[in-house]
């Protein structure tokens, strides 16, 4: 088994029903949190914003849209978006989607969602 495979075996996957995603916390490097995030096709997460950090979303695979500040932006493999703190956003995958998410500064993630998450619509 390679070094990367060994390292990944020690990481914990967290399913958050509130934000409709699977997350694996990869670590905190220079104060920035790195997560691997998976979402199912034809799902979406709840419109939300973060109080304390700027997010960067980098899509490894998948197609869909990101709603940022009431504007829909298409994403495909290789797309990256910055979402400043306090800006309402939502990810709407058309196909299975895997992305790297960065939180600057780093925050926590649990089954409840991100540590500073504020939901901007009722949970579904």
MMTF fields as JSON, N, C-alpha, C and O atoms, coordinates in Angstrom:
{
  "mmtfVersion": "1.0.0",
  "mmtfProducer": "UNKNOWN",
  "numBonds": 495,
  "numAtoms": 496,
  "numGroups": 124,
  "numChains": 1,
  "numModels": 1,
  "chainsPerModel": [1],
  "groupsPerChain": [124],
  "chainIdList": ["A"],
  "bondAtomList": [4, 2, 8, 6, 12, 10, 16, 14, 20, 18, 24, 22, 28, 26, 32, 30, 36, 34, 40, 38, 44, 42, 48, 46, 52, 50, 56, 54, 60, 58, 64, 62, 68, 66, 72, 70, 76, 74, 80, 78, 84, 82, 88, 86, 92, 90, 96, 94, 100, 98, 104, 102, 108, 106, 112, 110, 116, 114, 120, 118, 124, 122, 128, 126, 132, 130, 136, 134, 140, 138, 144, 142, 148, 146, 152, 150, 156, 154, 160, 158, 164, 162, 168, 166, 172, 170, 176, 174, 180, 178, 184, 182, 188, 186, 192, 190, 196, 194, 200, 198, 204, 202, 208, 206, 212, 210, 216, 214, 220, 218, 224, 222, 228, 226, 232, 230, 236, 234, 240, 238, 244, 242, 248, 246, 252, 250, 256, 254, 260, 258, 264, 262, 268, 266, 272, 270, 276, 274, 280, 278, 284, 282, 288, 286, 292, 290, 296, 294, 300, 298, 304, 302, 308, 306, 312, 310, 316, 314, 320, 318, 324, 322, 328, 326, 332, 330, 336, 334, 340, 338, 344, 342, 348, 346, 352, 350, 356, 354, 360, 358, 364, 362, 368, 366, 372, 370, 376, 374, 380, 378, 384, 382, 388, 386, 392, 390, 396, 394, 400, 398, 404, 402, 408, 406, 412, 410, 416, 414, 420, 418, 424, 422, 428, 426, 432, 430, 436, 434, 440, 438, 444, 442, 448, 446, 452, 450, 456, 454, 460, 458, 464, 462, 468, 466, 472, 470, 476, 474, 480, 478, 484, 482, 488, 486, 492, 490],
  "bondOrderList": [1, 1, 1, 1, 1, 1, 1, 1, 1, 1, 1, 1, 1, 1, 1, 1, 1, 1, 1, 1, 1, 1, 1, 1, 1, 1, 1, 1, 1, 1, 1, 1, 1, 1, 1, 1, 1, 1, 1, 1, 1, 1, 1, 1, 1, 1, 1, 1, 1, 1, 1, 1, 1, 1, 1, 1, 1, 1, 1, 1, 1, 1, 1, 1, 1, 1, 1, 1, 1, 1, 1, 1, 1, 1, 1, 1, 1, 1, 1, 1, 1, 1, 1, 1, 1, 1, 1, 1, 1, 1, 1, 1, 1, 1, 1, 1, 1, 1, 1, 1, 1, 1, 1, 1, 1, 1, 1, 1, 1, 1, 1, 1, 1, 1, 1, 1, 1, 1, 1, 1, 1, 1, 1],
  "groupList": [{"groupName": "UNK", "atomNameList": ["N", "CA", "C", "O"], "elementList": ["N", "C", "C", "O"], "formalChargeList": [0, 0, 0, 0], "bondAtomList": [1, 0, 2, 1, 3, 2], "bondOrderList": [1, 1, 2], "singleLetterCode": "X", "chemCompType": "L-PEPTIDE LINKING"}],
  "groupTypeList": [0, 0, 0, 0, 0, 0, 0, 0, 0, 0, 0, 0, 0, 0, 0, 0, 0, 0, 0, 0, 0, 0, 0, 0, 0, 0, 0, 0, 0, 0, 0, 0, 0, 0, 0, 0, 0, 0, 0, 0, 0, 0, 0, 0, 0, 0, 0, 0, 0, 0, 0, 0, 0, 0, 0, 0, 0, 0, 0, 0, 0, 0, 0, 0, 0, 0, 0, 0, 0, 0, 0, 0, 0, 0, 0, 0, 0, 0, 0, 0, 0, 0, 0, 0, 0, 0, 0, 0, 0, 0, 0, 0, 0, 0, 0, 0, 0, 0, 0, 0, 0, 0, 0, 0, 0, 0, 0, 0, 0, 0, 0, 0, 0, 0, 0, 0, 0, 0, 0, 0, 0, 0, 0, 0],
  "groupIdList": [1, 2, 3, 4, 5, 6, 7, 8, 9, 10, 11, 12, 13, 14, 15, 16, 17, 18, 19, 20, 21, 22, 23, 24, 25, 26, 27, 28, 29, 30, 31, 32, 33, 34, 35, 36, 37, 38, 39, 40, 41, 42, 43, 44, 45, 46, 47, 48, 49, 50, 51, 52, 53, 54, 55, 56, 57, 58, 59, 60, 61, 62, 63, 64, 65, 66, 67, 68, 69, 70, 71, 72, 73, 74, 75, 76, 77, 78, 79, 80, 81, 82, 83, 84, 85, 86, 87, 88, 89, 90, 91, 92, 93, 94, 95, 96, 97, 98, 99, 100, 101, 102, 103, 104, 105, 106, 107, 108, 109, 110, 111, 112, 113, 114, 115, 116, 117, 118, 119, 120, 121, 122, 123, 124],
  "secStructList": [7, 7, 2, 2, 2, 2, 2, 2, 2, 6, 1, 7, 3, 3, 3, 3, 6, 6, 6, 6, 3, 3, 3, 3, 3, 3, 3, 3, 3, 6, 6, 3, 3, 3, 3, 3, 3, 3, 3, 7, 6, 6, 7, 7, 7, 7, 7, 3, 3, 3, 1, 1, 7, 3, 3, 3, 3, 3, 3, 3, 3, 7, 7, 3, 3, 3, 3, 3, 6, 6, 3, 3, 3, 3, 3, 7, 6, 6, 7, 3, 3, 3, 3, 7, 6, 6, 7, 7, 3, 3, 3, 3, 3, 1, 1, 7, 3, 3, 3, 3, 3, 3, 3, 3, 1, 7, 7, 7, 3, 3, 6, 6, 3, 3, 6, 6, 3, 3, 3, 1, 1, 7, 7, 7],
  "xCoordList": [0.852, 0.0, 0.897, 1.914, 0.522, 1.31, 1.074, 0.146, 1.917, 1.841, 0.516, -0.063, 0.032, -1.233, -2.383, -3.241, -2.416, -3.469, -3.455, -4.51, -2.271, -2.157, -2.692, -3.409, -2.349, -2.801, -4.318, -4.957, -4.895, -6.34, -7.095, -8.182, -6.545, -7.195, -7.427, -8.353, -6.615, -6.723, -7.671, -7.893, -8.233, -9.135, -10.572, -10.947, -11.369, -12.754, -13.691, -13.556, -14.645, -15.682, -16.894, -17.319, -17.449, -18.606, -19.743, -19.56, -20.908, -22.111, -22.936, -23.295, -23.233, -24.101, -25.414, -25.464, -26.481, -27.799, -28.281, -29.056, -27.828, -28.267, -27.75, -28.468, -26.503, -25.96, -25.87, -25.327, -26.405, -26.518, -25.168, -25.044, -24.161, -22.863, -22.075, -22.348, -21.088, -20.113, -18.817, -18.412, -18.168, -16.92, -15.855, -16.133, -14.642, -13.474, -12.488, -11.969, -12.236, -11.308, -9.894, -9.427, -9.222, -7.864, -6.818, -5.757, -7.115, -6.18, -6.205, -6.919, -5.399, -5.24, -3.785, -2.879, -3.573, -2.225, -2.132, -2.906, -1.186, -1.014, -2.318, -2.607, -3.104, -4.338, -5.543, -6.632, -5.373, -6.469, -6.932, -6.108, -8.254, -8.811, -9.059, -9.57, -8.695, -8.889, -9.81, -9.564, -10.871, -11.808, -12.018, -11.958, -12.266, -12.733, -14.239, -14.689, -15.019, -16.474, -17.132, -16.778, -18.104, -18.852, -20.329, -20.858, -20.993, -22.445, -23.05, -22.469, -24.233, -24.942, -25.538, -25.831, -25.71, -26.376, -27.8, -28.455, -28.264, -29.638, -30.017, -31.2, -29.04, -29.284, -28.876, -28.47, -28.974, -28.462, -28.317, -28.969, -27.465, -27.425, -28.311, -28.745, -28.566, -29.427, -28.702, -27.499, -29.43, -28.814, -28.268, -28.955, -27.015, -26.371, -25.24, -24.861, -24.714, -23.508, -22.668, -23.124, -21.461, -20.53, -20.151, -19.902, -20.11, -19.843, -18.372, -18.024, -17.499, -16.106, -15.065, -13.894, -15.436, -14.391, -14.83, -16.013, -13.838, -14.012, -13.838, -12.974, -14.653, -14.566, -14.04, -14.306, -13.294, -12.901, -13.369, -13.092, -14.073, -14.597, -13.873, -13.94, -13.181, -12.454, -13.008, -12.881, -13.618, -14.336, -13.401, -12.791, -13.3, -12.466, -13.223, -12.673, -14.489, -15.371, -16.799, -17.131, -17.642, -19.048, -19.436, -18.594, -20.738, -21.333, -22.523, -23.218, -22.746, -23.889, -23.797, -23.2, -24.401, -24.404, -24.112, -24.409, -23.523, -23.332, -24.13, -23.954, -25.005, -25.729, -24.891, -24.664, -24.435, -23.626, -24.276, -24.334, -24.767, -25.367, -26.467, -26.522, -27.349, -28.495, -28.123, -28.951, -26.894, -26.483, -26.08, -25.264, -26.649, -26.291, -25.079, -25.06, -24.069, -22.837, -22.637, -22.668, -22.432, -22.19, -20.801, -19.855, -20.689, -19.371, -19.194, -20.165, -17.958, -17.549, -16.22, -15.683, -15.702, -14.398, -13.369, -13.239, -12.645, -11.602, -12.04, -11.198, -13.349, -13.827, -13.458, -13.442, -13.162, -12.905, -13.66, -13.729, -14.222, -14.957, -14.559, -14.33, -14.479, -14.293, -15.638, -16.356, -15.97, -17.209, -16.826, -16.465, -16.9, -16.533, -17.469, -18.636, -16.947, -17.79, -19.008, -18.956, -20.078, -21.406, -22.194, -23.341, -21.625, -22.354, -23.159, -22.608, -24.446, -25.321, -24.95, -24.762, -24.847, -24.506, -25.143, -25.627, -25.129, -25.731, -25.109, -24.886, -24.828, -24.286, -25.412, -26.096, -25.597, -26.692, -26.096, -26.006, -25.686, -25.064, -26.079, -27.181, -25.703, -26.477, -25.964, -26.725, -24.666, -24.037, -23.304, -23.121, -22.884, -22.094, -20.914, -20.27, -20.634, -19.652, -18.671, -19.057, -17.392, -16.328, -15.544, -15.176, -15.294, -14.564, -13.647, -13.839, -12.667, -11.847, -12.426, -12.621, -12.702, -13.171, -12.124, -11.574, -11.865, -10.912, -11.665, -12.52, -11.343, -11.931, -10.796, -9.853, -10.896, -9.829, -10.416, -11.042, -10.217, -9.431, -10.2, -11.412, -9.478, -10.048, -11.17, -11.164, -12.134, -13.22, -13.429, -12.656, -14.448, -14.738, -15.878, -16.652, -15.984, -17.085, -17.573, -16.773, -18.895, -19.499, -20.786, -21.084, -21.545, -22.825, -23.792, -24.749, -23.549, -24.383, -24.008, -24.737, -22.877, -22.394, -21.189, -20.569, -20.863, -19.713, -19.943, -21.078, -18.856, -18.949, -19.615, -20.228, -19.515, -20.077, -21.215, -21.514, -21.851, -22.861, -24.142, -24.581, -24.727, -26.032, -26.905, -26.568, -28.036, -28.932, -29.861, -30.454, -29.979, -30.768, -32.084, -32.75, -32.452, -33.76, -34.04, -33.118, -35.299, -35.603, -34.84, -34.608, -34.457, -33.782, -34.754, -35.957, -34.228, -35.061, -34.382, -34.916],
  "yCoordList": [-1.178, 0.0, 1.24, 1.275, 2.239, 3.459, 4.407, 4.228, 5.406, 6.38, 7.141, 7.368, 7.534, 8.272, 7.376, 7.811, 6.132, 5.194, 4.97, 4.925, 4.831, 4.655, 5.87, 5.733, 7.051, 8.276, 8.411, 8.793, 8.101, 8.234, 7.246, 7.563, 6.062, 5.079, 5.619, 5.178, 6.554, 7.099, 8.292, 8.812, 8.736, 9.877, 9.414, 8.317, 10.261, 9.926, 10.613, 11.805, 9.843, 10.402, 10.744, 9.945, 11.931, 12.394, 12.67, 13.387, 12.105, 12.384, 13.409, 13.186, 14.52, 15.527, 15.57, 16.021, 15.095, 15.156, 16.597, 16.916, 17.461, 18.859, 19.573, 20.369, 19.291, 19.981, 19.07, 19.464, 17.847, 16.928, 16.649, 16.734, 16.319, 16.011, 15.084, 14.955, 14.442, 13.63, 14.424, 14.963, 14.499, 15.254, 14.419, 13.653, 14.58, 13.971, 15.102, 15.724, 15.36, 16.424, 15.934, 14.963, 16.613, 16.22, 16.813, 16.223, 17.978, 18.587, 20.096, 20.696, 20.694, 22.144, 22.444, 21.939, 23.272, 23.62, 25.137, 25.771, 25.711, 27.172, 27.885, 28.954, 27.286, 27.907, 27.723, 28.196, 27.04, 26.805, 25.356, 24.442, 25.14, 23.799, 23.233, 23.928, 21.965, 21.275, 20.082, 19.256, 19.997, 18.883, 18.311, 19.025, 17.008, 16.343, 16.2, 15.66, 16.672, 16.725, 16.025, 16.273, 15.137, 14.412, 14.745, 14.822, 14.943, 15.127, 14.256, 14.086, 13.705, 12.863, 13.693, 14.878, 13.037, 13.659, 14.045, 13.363, 15.142, 15.611, 15.898, 15.902, 16.136, 16.582, 18.05, 18.618, 18.642, 19.999, 20.198, 19.519, 21.125, 21.426, 22.631, 23.336, 22.847, 23.937, 25.26, 25.362, 26.271, 27.596, 28.007, 27.914, 28.463, 28.787, 29.783, 30.096, 30.268, 31.09, 30.79, 30.125, 31.279, 31.068, 32.419, 33.375, 32.486, 33.754, 34.122, 35.303, 33.112, 33.412, 33.065, 33.396, 32.418, 32.043, 32.206, 32.125, 32.436, 32.425, 30.986, 30.265, 30.573, 29.215, 29.251, 30.186, 28.219, 27.983, 26.583, 25.631, 26.448, 25.169, 24.817, 25.571, 23.683, 23.218, 21.849, 20.892, 21.754, 20.553, 19.576, 19.909, 18.367, 17.304, 16.593, 16.352, 16.257, 15.762, 16.143, 16.459, 16.106, 16.432, 17.641, 18.419, 17.771, 18.905, 19.381, 18.587, 20.67, 21.234, 22.736, 23.376, 23.286, 24.732, 25.088, 24.328, 26.261, 26.843, 28.138, 29.002, 28.26, 29.505, 30.352, 29.962, 31.5, 32.404, 33.775, 34.406, 34.23, 35.563, 35.737, 36.75, 34.72, 34.702, 34.655, 34.987, 34.25, 34.066, 32.612, 32.091, 31.95, 30.567, 30.542, 31.207, 29.768, 29.63, 28.144, 27.342, 27.764, 26.363, 25.944, 26.73, 24.687, 24.122, 22.81, 22.107, 22.489, 21.219, 20.832, 21.564, 19.69, 19.235, 20.346, 20.889, 20.678, 21.695, 23.101, 23.987, 23.326, 24.658, 24.961, 24.065, 26.218, 26.684, 27.986, 28.839, 28.126, 29.333, 29.759, 28.919, 31.043, 31.598, 32.125, 32.792, 31.816, 32.29, 33.044, 32.419, 34.37, 35.145, 34.861, 34.519, 35.005, 34.797, 35.708, 36.796, 35.256, 35.882, 35.856, 36.302, 35.351, 35.28, 33.975, 32.894, 34.081, 32.91, 32.111, 32.666, 30.777, 29.915, 28.54, 28.174, 27.79, 26.461, 25.716, 26.299, 24.432, 23.595, 22.696, 22.044, 22.668, 21.928, 20.992, 21.366, 19.774, 18.853, 18.243, 17.868, 18.149, 17.395, 15.963, 15.033, 15.793, 14.469, 14.323, 15.3, 13.093, 12.906, 13.864, 14.029, 14.49, 15.566, 15.347, 15.05, 15.503, 15.451, 16.748, 17.186, 17.354, 18.621, 18.705, 18.016, 19.55, 19.955, 21.278, 22.19, 21.391, 22.657, 23.177, 22.427, 24.457, 25.111, 26.126, 26.854, 26.171, 27.146, 27.992, 27.471, 29.303, 30.193, 31.337, 32.241, 31.303, 30.35, 29.042, 28.976, 28.018, 26.683, 26.718, 27.54, 25.806, 25.653, 24.164, 23.342, 23.813, 22.418, 21.923, 22.723, 20.599, 19.991, 18.79, 18.003, 18.65, 17.516, 17.152, 17.708, 16.221, 15.846, 17.024, 17.013, 18.031, 19.234, 20.192, 21.146, 19.947, 20.831, 21.607, 21.247, 22.663, 23.489, 24.196, 24.52, 24.438, 25.042, 26.401, 26.764, 27.155, 28.51, 28.655, 29.765, 27.541, 27.577, 28.259, 28.067, 29.053, 29.665, 29.252, 29.524, 28.589, 28.133, 29.273, 29.935, 29.492, 30.601, 30.153, 30.926, 28.914, 28.388, 27.22, 26.708, 26.783, 25.643, 24.393, 24.188, 23.569, 22.305, 21.383, 21.415, 20.559, 19.593, 18.255, 17.297],
  "zCoordList": [0.0, 0.0, 0.0, 0.692, -0.766, -0.863, 0.298, 1.087, 0.391, 1.483, 1.482, 2.545, 0.315, 0.264, 0.707, 1.475, 0.235, 0.638, 2.141, 2.772, 2.715, 4.164, 4.904, 5.895, 4.429, 5.089, 5.014, 5.994, 3.859, 3.686, 4.565, 5.048, 4.782, 5.65, 7.052, 7.732, 7.493, 8.843, 8.937, 10.031, 7.813, 7.828, 8.029, 7.615, 8.667, 8.967, 7.983, 7.706, 7.457, 6.587, 7.437, 8.271, 7.226, 7.987, 7.013, 6.029, 7.281, 6.482, 7.244, 8.4, 6.607, 7.212, 6.449, 5.305, 7.092, 6.466, 6.338, 5.437, 7.232, 7.184, 5.947, 5.343, 5.565, 4.391, 3.172, 2.14, 3.288, 2.15, 1.491, 0.269, 2.292, 1.703, 2.609, 3.802, 2.0, 2.712, 2.723, 1.693, 3.869, 3.973, 4.654, 5.577, 4.183, 4.802, 5.075, 4.148, 6.35, 6.726, 6.433, 7.028, 5.513, 5.128, 6.053, 6.259, 6.609, 7.544, 7.474, 6.671, 8.341, 8.388, 8.081, 8.743, 7.069, 6.633, 6.541, 5.824, 7.268, 7.307, 7.646, 7.108, 8.543, 9.009, 8.114, 8.442, 6.982, 6.036, 6.172, 6.177, 6.282, 6.36, 4.972, 4.093, 4.776, 3.494, 3.718, 4.596, 2.921, 2.982, 1.594, 0.594, 1.55, 0.349, 0.532, 1.542, -0.425, -0.283, -1.467, -2.62, -1.171, -2.199, -2.054, -0.944, -3.203, -3.225, -4.32, -5.392, -4.029, -4.991, -6.124, -5.964, -7.274, -8.421, -8.044, -7.256, -8.613, -8.447, -6.998, -6.659, -6.151, -4.782, -4.725, -5.739, -3.602, -3.391, -1.896, -1.104, -1.517, -0.097, 0.188, -0.723, 1.456, 1.885, 1.647, 1.887, 1.175, 1.041, 2.406, 3.423, 2.402, 3.672, 3.464, 2.335, 4.572, 4.527, 5.76, 6.691, 5.754, 6.856, 7.432, 6.698, 8.748, 9.421, 9.468, 9.463, 9.515, 9.88, 8.833, 9.018, 7.75, 6.794, 5.348, 5.019, 4.494, 3.047, 2.574, 3.073, 1.619, 1.082, -0.349, -1.104, -0.699, -2.084, -2.442, -1.713, -3.554, -4.03, -5.318, -6.288, -5.345, -6.533, -6.914, -6.151, -8.085, -8.498, -9.209, -10.225, -8.659, -9.22, -10.338, -11.413, -10.078, -11.132, -10.801, -9.658, -11.832, -11.677, -12.504, -12.953, -12.689, -13.389, -12.578, -11.945, -12.604, -11.905, -11.851, -12.716, -10.816, -10.647, -9.199, -8.277, -9.024, -7.706, -7.689, -8.548, -6.706, -6.504, -5.553, -4.408, -6.019, -5.2, -5.255, -6.31, -4.103, -4.017, -5.07, -5.767, -5.173, -6.094, -7.573, -8.422, -7.9, -9.298, -9.487, -8.727, -10.501, -10.806, -11.729, -12.765, -11.34, -12.118, -12.391, -11.458, -13.645, -13.988, -13.532, -13.58, -13.087, -12.8, -13.547, -13.826, -13.866, -14.455, -13.818, -12.986, -14.21, -13.734, -13.935, -15.032, -12.873, -12.955, -12.582, -12.438, -12.421, -12.029, -10.583, -9.74, -10.301, -8.931, -8.705, -9.59, -7.512, -7.143, -5.745, -4.875, -5.531, -4.195, -3.721, -4.466, -2.462, -1.857, -0.584, 0.413, -0.601, 0.589, 1.767, 1.575, 2.98, 4.163, 4.094, 3.521, 4.672, 4.755, 3.447, 3.43, 2.349, 1.076, 1.026, 1.234, 0.753, 0.66, -0.583, -1.666, -0.402, -1.528, -1.369, -0.298, -2.471, -2.523, -3.694, -4.755, -3.509, -4.578, -5.08, -4.291, -6.402, -7.027, -8.083, -9.252, -7.686, -8.639, -9.611, -9.211, -10.882, -11.869, -11.932, -12.198, -11.685, -11.662, -10.331, -9.604, -10.017, -8.8, -8.833, -9.869, -7.705, -7.651, -6.509, -5.379, -6.835, -5.836, -5.932, -7.022, -4.79, -4.78, -3.573, -2.571, -3.691, -2.556, -2.086, -2.889, -0.793, -0.243, 0.73, 1.536, 0.641, 1.537, 2.379, 1.873, 3.669, 4.572, 5.13, 5.727, 4.93, 5.378, 6.199, 5.645, 7.534, 8.307, 8.526, 8.318, 8.945, 9.142, 10.178, 11.094, 10.013, 10.969, 11.217, 10.725, 11.961, 12.278, 11.4, 10.874, 11.24, 10.509, 11.295, 11.801, 11.4, 12.096, 11.367, 10.31, 11.929, 11.331, 11.288, 10.514, 12.108, 12.122, 10.999, 10.727, 10.345, 9.29, 9.776, 10.776, 9.074, 9.413, 10.73, 11.081, 11.465, 12.791, 12.811, 13.815, 11.745, 11.728, 10.722, 10.281, 10.354, 9.291, 9.768, 10.903, 8.887, 9.111, 7.934, 6.781, 8.225, 7.166, 6.765, 7.616, 5.461, 4.939, 4.323, 3.635, 4.568, 4.18, 5.109, 5.744, 5.204, 6.072, 5.629, 4.437, 6.591, 6.279, 5.561, 5.819, 4.656, 3.934, 3.921, 3.362]
}
